[in-house]
């Protein structure tokens, strides 16, 4: 595999060039104009941010990319897939409301907002990749069906991977809920029974009804049932 070319700029601006103009220039230098966008469905994969969290790419930056794709004749849409964990982005209704709360609307960004794996995270394509740990990848339908994919990702820390960027934005973020389940399947929580007080909090908080209390009031996780109850 050839070494990737990396282009970067600082965040300094001046009266002659603001940050959005710098982004546009950076994209052009990276080869944007060599891509044929004419009549192509272009998925701009982004993270819309959890409500209350400010660590996401601002909508006006996304609008700059959208504008360039439209000018080149493409059909852009902003997209992300639902989360595996229970929260404000685990279904399309809450996900779209969260995106709106953080400023990602069609009026602001200039294109539709599409949740890639549908209402409940079940709209997917299973693509053969024949790799040691995964033989197939369950990719969100809107991403899998797009003609062009642009990754707009922010640099972030991750408790298991260390850091996340473009690879995580696509490899994990573009997977359907079922795909995320497979990717997380070897990371199973374990209960330290000796420390369990039987408070029942984990039972009530589990979104997928996988935790129960035994007869002696100790929490038990049903790994076979767990997340698959979602489907």
C-alpha positions as CSV (number, residue, x, y, z in Angstrom):
1,X,0.0,0.0,0.0
2,X,1.3,3.4,-1.0
3,X,2.1,6.0,1.7
4,X,-0.7,8.5,2.1
5,X,-0.1,12.1,1.3
6,X,-1.1,14.3,4.3
7,X,-2.0,18.0,3.9
8,X,-2.5,20.3,6.8
9,X,-2.9,23.9,7.8
10,X,-3.0,25.9,11.0
11,X,-5.9,27.8,12.4
12,X,-4.5,31.2,11.9
13,X,-6.7,33.5,9.8
14,X,-6.4,37.0,8.5
15,X,-8.6,39.6,6.8
16,X,-7.8,38.1,3.4
17,X,-8.5,34.5,4.2
18,X,-10.8,33.0,6.8
19,X,-10.9,29.4,8.1
20,X,-13.6,28.3,5.7
21,X,-11.6,29.6,2.8
22,X,-8.5,27.9,4.1
23,X,-10.5,24.6,4.3
24,X,-11.5,25.0,0.7
25,X,-7.9,25.6,-0.4
26,X,-6.7,22.7,1.6
27,X,-9.3,20.4,0.0
28,X,-8.3,21.5,-3.5
29,X,-4.6,20.9,-2.8
30,X,-5.5,17.4,-1.6
31,X,-6.9,16.5,-5.0
32,X,-10.6,17.3,-4.7
33,X,-10.8,18.6,-8.3
34,X,-9.6,15.3,-9.6
35,X,-12.7,13.5,-8.4
36,X,-15.7,13.1,-10.8
37,X,-18.7,14.1,-8.8
38,X,-21.2,14.6,-11.6
39,X,-24.5,13.0,-10.7
40,X,-22.8,10.9,-8.0
41,X,-24.4,10.3,-4.6
42,X,-21.7,11.6,-2.2
43,X,-21.9,10.5,1.4
44,X,-20.1,12.9,3.7
45,X,-19.6,10.8,6.8
46,X,-19.5,12.9,9.9
47,X,-20.2,12.7,13.6
48,X,-23.1,14.9,14.6
49,X,-22.1,15.1,18.2
50,X,-23.9,14.1,21.4
51,X,-26.2,16.8,22.8
52,X,-24.2,18.9,25.2
53,X,-20.9,17.8,23.7
54,X,-18.9,20.5,21.8
55,X,-16.2,18.2,20.4
56,X,-17.5,17.8,16.9
57,X,-16.8,19.5,13.5
58,X,-18.9,22.7,13.2
59,X,-21.7,22.6,10.7
60,X,-20.3,25.6,8.7
61,X,-17.2,23.5,7.9
62,X,-19.5,20.7,6.6
63,X,-21.4,23.3,4.6
64,X,-18.2,24.3,2.9
65,X,-17.6,20.7,1.7
66,X,-21.2,20.3,0.7
67,X,-21.0,23.5,-1.4
68,X,-17.9,22.2,-3.3
69,X,-19.5,18.9,-4.0
70,X,-22.7,20.5,-5.3
71,X,-20.7,22.9,-7.4
72,X,-18.9,19.9,-9.0
73,X,-22.3,18.4,-9.9
74,X,-22.5,15.8,-7.1
75,X,-25.5,14.9,-4.9
76,X,-24.1,15.2,-1.3
77,X,-25.7,14.2,1.9
78,X,-24.4,14.3,5.5
79,X,-24.7,11.0,7.2
80,X,-23.8,8.9,10.3
81,X,-24.9,5.6,11.6
82,X,-26.8,4.9,14.8
83,X,-24.8,3.9,18.0
84,X,-24.7,0.5,19.6
85,X,-25.0,2.0,23.0
86,X,-28.2,3.4,24.3
87,X,-28.3,7.2,24.0
88,X,-29.4,10.2,22.0
89,X,-28.0,8.7,18.7
90,X,-29.2,5.1,19.0
91,X,-32.2,5.5,16.6
92,X,-32.9,7.7,13.7
93,X,-35.5,9.9,15.4
94,X,-33.3,10.8,18.4
95,X,-30.2,11.0,16.1
96,X,-31.8,13.5,13.8
97,X,-33.0,15.6,16.8
98,X,-29.5,15.5,18.2
99,X,-28.0,16.6,14.9
100,X,-30.5,19.4,14.7
101,X,-29.7,20.5,18.2
102,X,-26.0,20.8,17.2
103,X,-26.8,22.8,14.1
104,X,-26.8,20.2,11.4
105,X,-29.9,21.0,9.4
106,X,-30.5,21.1,5.7
107,X,-30.9,24.9,5.8
108,X,-27.5,25.3,7.5
109,X,-25.4,22.7,5.6
110,X,-27.1,22.8,2.3
111,X,-28.0,19.1,1.8
112,X,-30.1,16.4,3.4
113,X,-29.2,14.7,6.6
114,X,-29.6,10.9,6.4
115,X,-29.1,8.4,9.1
116,X,-27.2,5.7,7.3
117,X,-28.6,2.5,8.8
118,X,-32.2,3.6,9.1
119,X,-34.7,3.9,11.9
120,X,-33.5,1.2,14.2
121,X,-30.0,0.5,12.8
122,X,-31.0,-2.5,10.8
123,X,-30.6,-1.2,7.2
124,X,-27.3,-2.6,6.1
125,X,-25.3,-4.4,3.4
126,X,-23.2,-7.4,4.4
127,X,-20.0,-7.1,2.3
128,X,-17.4,-9.9,2.1
129,X,-14.0,-8.9,3.2
130,X,-12.5,-12.3,4.2
131,X,-10.3,-11.0,6.9
132,X,-8.9,-13.0,9.9
133,X,-11.3,-11.5,12.5
134,X,-14.2,-10.6,10.3
135,X,-15.3,-12.4,7.1
136,X,-18.0,-9.9,6.3
137,X,-18.6,-6.3,7.2
138,X,-22.1,-5.0,8.0
139,X,-22.1,-1.6,6.5
140,X,-24.9,1.0,6.8
141,X,-27.0,1.0,3.7
142,X,-26.7,4.7,2.8
143,X,-22.9,4.5,3.0
144,X,-22.6,1.2,1.1
145,X,-24.9,2.5,-1.7
146,X,-23.1,5.8,-2.1
147,X,-20.9,6.4,-5.1
148,X,-18.4,8.5,-3.3
149,X,-17.5,8.7,0.5
150,X,-15.9,11.7,2.1
151,X,-14.8,11.3,5.7
152,X,-15.0,14.4,7.8
153,X,-13.7,13.3,11.2
154,X,-12.3,15.0,14.3
155,X,-9.3,13.7,16.3
156,X,-10.5,12.0,19.4
157,X,-9.4,9.8,22.2
158,X,-10.9,6.3,22.6
159,X,-10.7,4.1,25.7
160,X,-9.9,1.0,23.7
161,X,-8.2,2.2,20.5
162,X,-6.2,5.1,22.0
163,X,-7.0,7.6,19.3
164,X,-9.7,7.7,16.6
165,X,-9.7,9.5,13.3
166,X,-10.5,8.6,9.7
167,X,-10.2,4.8,10.2
168,X,-12.6,4.8,13.1
169,X,-15.0,7.2,11.5
170,X,-15.4,4.8,8.6
171,X,-14.5,1.4,10.0
172,X,-16.6,1.7,13.1
173,X,-18.8,4.7,12.4
174,X,-20.1,3.5,9.1
175,X,-21.0,0.1,10.4
176,X,-24.6,-0.6,11.1
177,X,-25.7,-1.3,14.7
178,X,-25.3,-5.0,13.9
179,X,-21.9,-4.3,12.4
180,X,-20.9,-2.4,15.6
181,X,-22.1,-5.4,17.6
182,X,-19.8,-7.7,15.8
183,X,-16.8,-5.3,16.1
184,X,-17.4,-5.1,19.9
185,X,-18.3,-8.8,20.4
186,X,-14.9,-9.7,22.0
187,X,-15.2,-6.8,24.4
188,X,-17.6,-8.2,26.9
189,X,-18.3,-6.7,30.4
190,X,-17.7,-9.0,33.3
191,X,-19.2,-8.8,36.8
192,X,-17.1,-9.1,39.8
193,X,-19.6,-11.2,41.8
194,X,-17.9,-10.6,45.1
195,X,-18.4,-6.9,44.7
196,X,-22.0,-7.1,43.6
197,X,-24.4,-5.7,46.1
198,X,-27.6,-6.6,44.2
199,X,-28.5,-3.0,43.9
200,X,-30.3,-3.8,40.6
201,X,-29.0,-0.6,38.8
202,X,-27.3,-2.5,36.0
203,X,-30.5,-4.5,35.4
204,X,-32.6,-1.4,35.0
205,X,-30.0,0.5,33.0
206,X,-29.3,-2.3,30.4
207,X,-31.0,-1.2,27.2
208,X,-31.1,-4.7,25.9
209,X,-32.4,-6.7,28.9
210,X,-29.2,-8.8,29.1
211,X,-28.6,-8.4,32.9
212,X,-30.6,-10.2,35.6
213,X,-30.2,-10.9,39.3
214,X,-29.7,-14.5,40.4
215,X,-31.5,-16.1,43.3
216,X,-28.8,-14.9,45.7
217,X,-29.1,-11.3,44.4
218,X,-26.0,-11.3,42.2
219,X,-26.0,-9.8,38.7
220,X,-25.6,-12.2,35.8
221,X,-25.0,-11.2,32.1
222,X,-26.7,-13.4,29.4
223,X,-24.1,-13.0,26.6
224,X,-26.1,-15.1,24.1
225,X,-29.2,-13.0,24.5
226,X,-27.9,-9.5,25.2
227,X,-27.7,-7.1,22.3
228,X,-29.3,-9.4,19.8
229,X,-32.6,-8.8,21.6
230,X,-32.5,-5.4,19.7
231,X,-33.4,-7.2,16.5
